[in-house]
Amino acid sequence: MRLEGYSDPIVRVYADCVDLLLQNIARHFQFAALDREGVFDWETLKLLELGQLRQESIRIIAQTVGDASGMTELALERVMTRVLEKNEPELLQGVEAGVLSKPPAGLSDSMRGILRYYSSQAVQQYNLVNTVMLTSSENAMRRVISTVARTQAVLRDIAQGVLNTATGEVVTGISGRQAAVRSAVRQMAQEGIVGFIDKAGHLWSPEAYVNMDVRTTAANVAREAVFQQNREYGLDLVIVPVNATARPLCAPFQGKIISMSGGSGYTTDRDGNSVSYIPVGSTTYGHPAGLWGINCHHAPDPFVPGISKQRDAPAPDAEERYGLTQKQRYFERLVRNAKRVAACYDAAGDTEAFQQAALAVKTKTSQLKAFCVQNHLPYYGDRTQVYGYGRSQASKATWAARRSQ
């Protein structure tokens, strides 16, 4: 059971929120207004806008991700419902065969408790991400202001040390500030907004962390639903599905039958074949990057002796294909980052910088498509979408590319 579809709408909401936050910061550095602000009081004027930015960021976050909690609760409920309905036919066959016991009708209190627990956990994580995003937005604007002010100070010192004072004023005036703002806005768009800081100090973007969190939470619900369903039917065995791609710590256990009580031995499948099962302790279960760990795609299925079927052997190139999909994600991130830079320049009214950034978007999109064709991977245009970079900006990018050629 693939879980990407359940996380995609929520990840899209947070990605749009980041795009809006970055573009809103860029609007505070409109090129058309730069010549109306003095060289020396520019930093003070921009620092005074931080309070306004905070209110704008609060409104953007509330309007874009306000319903993420409700979306997640619905998604988790759908995950559990799908799991239970998919497994029920084989389990009922086990009841008819006298292998299993029939549980009470309806969703048990334990199942409802699983939903409540993981839904509440997701909401807490969203609240944390929202708070970090707000602080990160303010820090992003501070960095732009600081970078521009520091650059102008360096230019002024250089100019006044070599040339006369009047020439120094020209060098550090509007043209110097435009270049500094352009560079700082690019850096801000490339660095993005921080949504989470883990225990190791690694910075996560909101969409990356939410994607990991939702998919892991959905996988936890699917896994715990299967384990609870097995307990209610009096079943101990589960089987790991076989996916086209698998992480190194998951790949060895694709298609394996596992005893959750820690037993080992042999049982039979529906064709009467003798098949072995292994204890859960011999797998990578419990390791963050292991079986049923963070971002794992292998939601277990019940294995009913004499009823279920042994899974086909995993594809020999599963790990290689996994590596290719990770490289594809890398190229997709390059395209998104290029679009964010272009969208921020567009929001700041910097036409010349936008046209240059638009060329980068075209180049990186072509590289992504070529990689997909070369490695027989599907191209997902929705994964490179950036809010604020729509048809209008894309047409400008096409025009800029033709002009360059």
N, C-alpha and C positions, 0 to 999 in steps of 0.2 A: 504493500500500500504506500503510494507516494504522497508525501505531505506538503510538497511545495505549493500546491494549489490553495491550501488553507492559509498559508502565511502571506502569499502574494498581495492580496488587497490591503493588508495591514502594513506591510513593508512599503507599498506604494504611497500610503498616506504619510508615513514618516519621511520618505524620500521627497515628496512634494513639500512637506513642511520645511525641510532643510533648504530646498531650492528657494522657497519664499523668504526665509530668514536671510539667506545670503544676498539675494537680490535687493531686499529691503535695506540691508546695510550699504550695499553699493549705491543706492539712491541718495544716501547721505553725502556722497562724494561726487555729485553731479558736476561734470566738466563745465557746463554752462555757467555755474556759479563760482568757479574758482577765481575768475578774474575780479570778482567783487569782494574778495576777502584778502586782507592785507597779509603780507608774508609773515609778520611776527605775531599777529593775533589769531592766525588760522587755527593753531592747536587749541587755544582756549575756546574758540567758537565751537569746535567739534566736540570737545570734552563736555561742553554744556548740553550737547544733544544726546548724551548717553541716557538721561532720564526719559526723554521722548522715545528713544530706541527701545528701552525696556518695556514701556507700555505697548509699543507696536509689536514687540516680540511676544508678549503675553497674549495679545489678541490673535496673532497668527497661530500660535500653538493651540489656543483654545478652539479656534475655528477649524483647524485642519485635523487635529488628532483627538478632538473631544469625544468622538464616538468609537475610538479604538478599543476601549474596554468592552463595549457591547458587541463589537465585531468579533472580538476574541472569544467571548463566552459562547456566541453562536457557532463559531468555527469549532470550538472544542466539543460542543454538543453534537455537531455533525460528525466529527471524527469518531466519537464514542458510538453513536447510532449506526454509522456505517460498519464499524468493527463488529458490533454485536450481531447485526443482521447478516453480515457476510459469514460469520462463523456458525450461526445457529443451525443451518441444515445438517452439517456433519455432526454436530453435537447431538441433535435430535436422533440422528441415525444411531449414534452410540447408545442413546437411551433405549431405543427400540431393540437394539441388539443385546441389551442387558449389561453393557460395558460401563455405562455412566448412570448417574442418578439424576432425575429431573428436578430442577430448582423451582422455587416459587415463581408465579407469573409476574410480569412487570419489572420495571427497573428497581433493583434492590436499593436499600438505604446506603449500602457500601458503594454502589456505583454512583449514586448522587453525591456522596461524600467526596469521591475522586474528582468529580466535576467542580464542586465548590472549592476544593483545596487548590486545584491548579488554576482555576479562574481567578481566585483571590491572589495567588502568587503572581500571575501575569499583570494584574492591575497594579500591584505594588511596584513591579519593575517599570511599568509605564510611567508611574508617578515620579520615579527616580530619574528616568531618562528625560522627562519633560523639564525637571528642575535643572539637570545638568545642561540641557540644550539652552535654557534661558541664560544661565551664567556664561556658557560658551559663546553665545551671540554677543553679549556685552564685551567679553574678552577679545573677540574677533575684531570688533570695531576699535577697541583700545589699541590693538596691535597695528591696525592700519594707521591710526593717528600717530602712534609712536614711531612707526617706520618712516612715514612721510616727514615728520618733524626732525627725526635723526638724520635722514638723508639731506634735508635742506641745510641743516647745521653743518654737515660735512662739506657740502658744496660751497657754503658761504665761507668757511674757513679756508678752503682751497683757493677760491676765487680771490679773497681779500689778501691772501698771503702772496699771491703771484701778480695780481692785477691791482688796479686802483679800486677804491671803495665803490664808486659809481658802477663800474663794470661788475663788481661782486653782487650788487643789488639786482642787476639784470639777470645774471646767471642763476641766482637763487630765487627769482621771481616766478611768474606764472608758468613759464615753460618748464622750469625745473620741478615745480610742484606737480604739474601734469604728469611728467614722467614718473615721479615718485609715487603718485596716487595710482597710476596705471600698474606699476610693478607690485604695489601693496595689495591692490584689488585682486590681481592674478594669484598672488600667494594665498590670500584669504580664501578664494574660490577653490584652489587646489587642496588646501588643508581642510576645508569644510568646517562643519560644526561637530563638536564632541557630544556624544550621547551617553557614554558610559566609560568609566575608568576601572579596570579590573584590579585584582589584588597584586598582580605583577607590575602594575603601572601602565599597562598598554591602553591606548586610547582607541575607543570604538566609535565609529560614526553611528548616529541613531538608527539608520536603516539597517546597517550590518548587525548591530546588536539586537534590534527587534526581530530581524529575520532569524538569527540564531535562537533567540529566546522563544519565539512563537513555534518554530519548527521543533525545537527540543520539547517544549511544553505539549504540543500536539502528539509528538512521539511518546511522551510520558503517559498521556491520557490513553493512547492506543495500547501501549504496553500494559499499563495497569488494568485497563478494561479486560484485556485477554487473560491476565493472571487472575483477576477476580472472577471472570466468567468460568475459567477452569476450576477454581475453588468451588464455585456454586454447582458445577456439574460433577465434582469429584475427580478431576483430571489433573495430572501432574506434568504431562509432556507438552512442549511447544516445538515448533519448527521455524527455522530462520528462512525467510524468503530469499530468492536468488535475484539480484538486480544486475542490470547491465554494467553498472559502475559500482565499485565498492572501495572503501578506505582500506589501507593496509592492515589495520587491526580488526577490521570486520570481515574482510575477504575470506580468511580461512574457515569461517563458520557459516558461510552461505550454504543453505540446504541441509544443515546439521539439525538433528533432533536433540533437544536438551531437556534434562530433568531439572525442574526448578527446586526439587527437594534435595538435589545433590546425588541422586542415584545414577547408576550406569548399568548397561546390559544390552539386551536385545528385545525387540518387539516385532510385530508384523505390520506391513502396510496393507492397503485394500486388495492388492494382487496376491497376497499371501507370501510375499518376500520377507525374509528375515532382515531387519534393519537395526543398526546399533543406535543407542542414545548415550549422551555424555553428560556428566554433571555440570551444572552452571558454573561451578567454581573453576573449571578447567578452561573457561572462555575468558575473554577480555571484558566481561561485564563488570562494571564498576570503574573502569578506566574512562576518563573524559572523552578520549578519542577512540574508545573501543566499542564493542557491541552494545547497542542501546544507550550509547553515551550522547554527548552534545552533537547535534546535527546528524545523528545516525538515521539512515533511511530504512532500516530493517525492522519494521513493526512485526512482532512475532505472530504466528498463527497457532491455534491448538492442533495437536497431533493426536487423533483418536485411534488407538490400536485397532487394526482390521478395517478401518474406515478411511483414514487419510492416506495420501499418496506421498511417497518420497519425492522431494524436489529434484529437478534436473541439475546436473553438475553446473557450477558457475562457468561462464565464458572464460576461456584462457587469457583473454586480454582485458579482463575486468579492471585490474589495477592500472593498466596503461590507459584505458578509456577514462578512468577517473582522473588521471593526470592531465589528459587533454581537456576535460571539462573544466578543471581548475585553471588551465591556461586560457580557456575561453572566457571565464569570469574575469580574468586579469585584463584581457582586451576590452571587455565590456566596461570595466571600471575606467579604463583610459578614455573611452568614448564619453561616458557620463561626466568625467572630470573636465574634458574639453568643452562639453556643452555648458557646464556650469560656469566656466570661465567666460565663455562667449555671452551667456545670459546675463552675467554680472556686468560685463562691459556695456551690454545693451541697456541695462537698467541705469547705469551711470551716464549714459548718453555719449560714450566714447566710441564714435563711429569708426575711426581708424583702427583702434585696438580690436573692436568687434570683428571687423573684416579679416584681420590677421588670425584671430581666434577661430573664426568660421572656417578658414582654410585648414586649421588643425583638426577640426571636427570632421571635415570631409576625408582627410588623410587617415585618421584613426578609424573611421567607420569602414573605409575601404580595406584597411588591414584586418579588421575583425571579420568582415565578410569573406575575404580571401582565406583566412585561417579556417573558417567554418567549411568552406568549399573543399579546401585541401584535405581536411580531416573528416569529411563526411558527417559534419555536425549540423544540426538545425540552427538557423539564425533566428534569434528572438529579439525583435525590434523593441518590444515593450521593456526589456531589461536595460535599455540605454536611454529611456525617456527621461527628460528633465523638465520639470514644471517651469514654464516661462520660455522654453525653447521649442516653439511650435512651428506651424507651417510658415508663418511670417519670417521667423528667424532662419528657418531652413532655406527658404527662397533667397534670403539675403546671402546665406552661405554659398549657395549655388552661383549666385551672381558674382560674389567675390572670387570664387574659384575660376570662373570663366574669365574674369578680368585679369587674374593673375596669369592664366595661360596665354 
